[in-house]
Structures are given as C-alpha cells and as structure tokens.
Amino acid sequence: MTPLSIAFLPLTDSAVLVAAREQGFAEAEGIDLRLLRDTSWATVRDRLVFGQVQAAQMLAPLAVAVSLGLSQHPAAIAAPFKLSTNGNALTLAADFAAALDPEMQNRIVDPVATAHDFAAAIGLHRRKPVIGIVHRFSSHALMLRYWLAYAGVDPDRDISLRVLPPSLMAEAMRAGEIDGFIAGEPWSSVAVADGLGEIVSVGANIWQRGVEKVVALREDWAEANPDTVDRLLRALSQAAAWCDTPENRPALADMLAAETYVGQPAGLILPALEGRLTLRRGTDPVAVPDFMLFHREATAFPWRSQAAWIYSQFVRWRMVEPSAAAEATAARVFRSDIYRRALAGTGATMPGASSKLEGALSAPLPVGAYSGEALTLGADRFFDGRVFDPAAIDAYLASFHG
Amino acid sequence: MRIVIVDEPGLRATILEDGLREAGYTDIDIVPPRGGFVARLERMAPDVVLIDLGNPSRDSLEEMLTVSRALARPIAMFVDQSDEAMIGAAIDAGVSAYVVDGLRKERVKPVVELAIRRFNAFAKLRTELDEARTELATRKTIDKAKGILMQTRGLSEPDAYALLRSTAMNQGRRLVEVADALITASALFAAPAGAAK
C-alpha cells in the first residue's frame, strides 16, 4: 500500500475524497489514503506547498494563484482532476435580503433581476454591506464579482469583502459581523437552519457549469510519482461516479456528517447533493437542478480553457499583471494530459479536445469522445450570455467595459 | 523589532512570549484572533507576526496583508525562502511566521527558531499533561473499586488490590478495565436511593 495524505476543508464538495477512502476505492488501487482536515485554505495550501501532504482539495483559482506566485510561497501546481462543479450559494441576512424579490424562488431563477435588486439594496442598507468570501482566490468570490459587476456594482468599492473560512460564516452572521456570505455547502444550509439568513442566489445560476474544487499536487512530486498519481486518479474517478449516483446520496450524506469530515447533520448535507435547497427556515425546499456535479458530463476533466477563464478574471480584477507568460502558466495548471494518461482504458469518458469555448451551450450537446461512454456536455451558460474564448482573452475582457 | 503573536490567551502564547522576552525582545503583543483583530493588527504595524499554522483566521490575516494600504512595507510568510530546513521545521512544529519585507534574515531567523522550539515544548507539555490526567483518572478508578471490595467483602486494602490485579491478569485485561467493570456492576446491583423503604 502506498501511503498518501490529502488535506481538505469541511465542505460537501470533499465528497469524492471521503468516498474514495470510505468506500474502499483508494484501497483497491493500493493507496492508503489519509485525509487531513484543516480549517483555513492557507493551511491546506502550506501543507501542500511545503510537503506535509502529497495532495490537497483546493479552490481552482487558488491553485492557479499559487502557480503564479500570488499567494505566499510560489510553487508549480498540477491540477489533473476536478472534484466538483458548482455547489455554492449566496446567503444574505434577512434585513438586507428584504430589498429583494419577496418571492424567494424568483431570486434564484432570475439572477439578472436579483443582481439589480442587490445593487439597489446596497444604498438602502444601514452600512456598506459586508459580504463574507472564503478566499480572494476562490471560485465563489470570482462569481460574486462577475455577477455584481453586471449590475454596475464595483465589488472593491461598493461593498466590503471579508475573508473568513467557510465553517465560520454562520457564527459571523450570528455576531452581525457580516451581512451575507458566499460559500460552499453545507454552510448556507446551516445558516438557513439556524435562521441566520436566506439563500438568494446559487453559483449554478451565475455560471451553469462553474469550475470549483480541484485535486492539487505539486508538479515536481506529480512528475516523480506518475504511477501513484495514476492510481489516485483512478480511485477518485470511481469515487466520483459513486457520489453522483442518486441512490448513494443518503449514504454519502451520512458519511460526510462524521465529526472527522464535515461535522454537520446529514439532514443539512443531503439537500445540496439532491439539488433541493431550503431557502429560508420554515419554507418548503425548492428544486435547484444541477446544483453540484461530481462525475456526469466528465465533470472531473480539467479543461484548460477553465484555467484560462480563471486567469482572465484575475486580470479583470487587477490581481495579476497580464502577460503571455502568466496566461500560459495559468492554463498549464489544469493538467488534462495527466487525466488522459491516468484514466485511459478505464472506461472513463474522455473528451476529444482539452480546451473549449466556455458558456457557449444553451442546451445539452453530444460531443466527440475518444473512449468511454458517449459524452454529452450540459448547458454551461453564464447568466449574462457571454461566451469565453480562451484564444481571445483580450476581446473578452474588453467586452466588460462596453 | 515589533512582534505580534496571534493566539488565544493561554499557555502557548505565554510560553512563546516569555521565551521572546528572555531572548531580549521587548516589543511583543498577543492579539486574540477574534472579531476585528485584523484591523487592530494593522494599526500595530508589526515586523513579525507569529501564528499557529492551523489557526482558522490565517485566511483573514493574509487578506489584510495583501490589501493593506496602512502597512508601510509588505509582509509575507517566511520571506527568506532559501532556508528550507528552517521552513520545514516551522511547518512541522505548526508555526507560521509573517515577516516584513526587507527585514534581514539574520534578524528574523532567531525569532522563528525560538518560536519553533517553544511550539514544540508546548506540544510536549500538552502530551505530558494529557498523560498525567489519564494517570490521575486511572488511580481514582482503582481506588474506588478497591473501596467497593473492602466494603462488600470485608477485605483489607492490600487484599482488595491483590484481588483486582489477579482478576485482571487471569482475564488478560488491564487493571483499570476490571476496576471500571466492577464499579459499573456495583452501581447496577445497588438499590436505588430511597427504594429500601
């Protein structure tokens, strides 16, 4: 057995890692998988960068940022496998949310109107709204920025973004330190169950197939241990398929509820897995289709175009000096080549291309696949209808100033 | 050199602070990582910030260090990356150190090394404390079981102890487990309070 340690945060989207261990998929590949729970992304990052663990659950933008030297010690990160698509929610305190559409489901299904309502609510609030984000380099923070900017909100000027670990968001709401937060589940469901806030938007309705968590490896370690990497990816692929099977969801929720993993009741974890969220305490849950994905549509495949999209947002928000070198470094973090090597011949769906237009599909589309089951990509629109072409980043960025 | 320790008030922060003072550093503050601690820290304009690697507030701290306009010079973790042995020891000990840009490494190194030693000493102390606590609880359990045997079977203290020990040896169990079982059983046999009437 090869011992392998992975650092993770208590989040529902750690599911694939937890299932890989608990359902024996890692063991079957000869890997003694040890899961090390942390509270902050900084700790997860440092454990990986300084070699205390071989792999980490990581925010996709943070993996790119570490490679670009934007987050403390620079290190080349390889992300050969995506752990999830979407799975985030924006939760606001009731007094701030009062300015939004009183019909809660309308807020979710109409992100355009809700963005405008949010913009109008800023001036009505008793202070500059303080919104909790889990990290400057998080997918959710980038989506929140994208969404609010559409309605003319400057997220660096008109609101205060406060960085807090996801598991501390509910307490910060209770203490009145923040007026809302955007984070991965189950932390919105926990806040709603405690009557601390209302879910007003979900990541899946901002970008239907938004890039979320990845498995991050140090590039030098991955290159020195190709066999271990391949076995890890095969185990994770099986685990992801298990997690995305509807019959397994209750068992998965029970598994994640353990104190050593998410440490919250299964009843608060299951809704995100099923895509049925309670938006406000005491109301009936509403269906949010494709709230989070683990496996179907080749979720795990690291499209290089998605790393390029992350880079484009870093440039947009002046987090990095634009350069051809930085763009290339960012795109290289998503290692579709390692994914192909590890999962070739396993029956896993293998897309024909490694890069694509992001946000171009308004309906599911069957696409070319080398092997495995036929691949149908789901609709992946951004809520504003923009399409990201990784070959034309400058034009894409210019379109935001139109 | 202004050093800020971000930690809950308690043994670890105290032994770290004491160590730094003994080494001749005088400008030391302990800031608990709660509420608006980041703004407080920013006003202090520290040269070195020491914080437990696993502290949940590190993301908030790093965000402030990234965006602060109040700090005259940027602060980053382990600014001198050349000393990999020291960084490795720090990570293993659970120390993260944020150091102001431009501070010479000869000046920072003793601070970080001292923090590593004190964090390790604290971890050892905690292990010993845990062991001492377990030891104490064990002794209490055995004393209680002895008392039950002395009372119900009229044994002397050495005989009660000998009986417990021989039972444990015969069953291949630990003494404290046998004592625990005896206490549980005796509580089950005892008449409920007031039921005697």
Contacts between the chains, C-beta under 8 A, distances in Angstrom:
chain1	res1	chain2	res2	distance
A	38	B	54	6.4
A	39	B	54	6.7
A	39	B	55	7.8
A	39	B	56	3.9
A	40	B	54	7.7
A	40	B	55	7.1
A	40	B	56	5.2
A	40	B	57	7.3
A	40	B	58	4.7
A	40	B	59	4.7
A	41	B	59	5.5
A	42	B	58	3.9
A	42	B	59	5.2
A	42	B	61	8.0
A	42	B	62	5.6
A	42	B	96	7.8
A	43	B	53	5.9
A	43	B	54	5.4
A	43	B	55	7.9
A	43	B	58	6.3
A	46	B	53	6.5
A	46	B	77	7.7
A	46	B	91	6.4
A	46	B	96	6.8
A	47	B	91	7.6
A	50	B	87	6.3
A	50	B	88	6.7
A	50	B	91	4.6
A	51	B	88	7.6
A	52	B	91	6.0
A	52	B	92	7.5
A	71	B	62	7.6
A	72	B	62	7.0
A	72	B	76	6.2
A	72	B	77	4.7
A	73	B	77	6.5
A	73	B	78	6.9
A	73	B	81	6.5
A	134	B	59	7.2
A	135	B	59	5.7
A	135	B	63	7.9
A	136	B	63	5.9
A	136	B	66	6.8
A	162	B	60	7.4
A	163	B	59	5.0
A	163	B	60	5.0
A	163	B	62	7.8
A	163	B	63	3.9
A	164	B	59	7.1
A	164	B	60	6.1
A	165	B	56	5.0
A	165	B	59	5.9
A	167	B	56	7.5
A	168	B	56	6.0
A	175	B	35	7.5
A	177	B	35	6.9
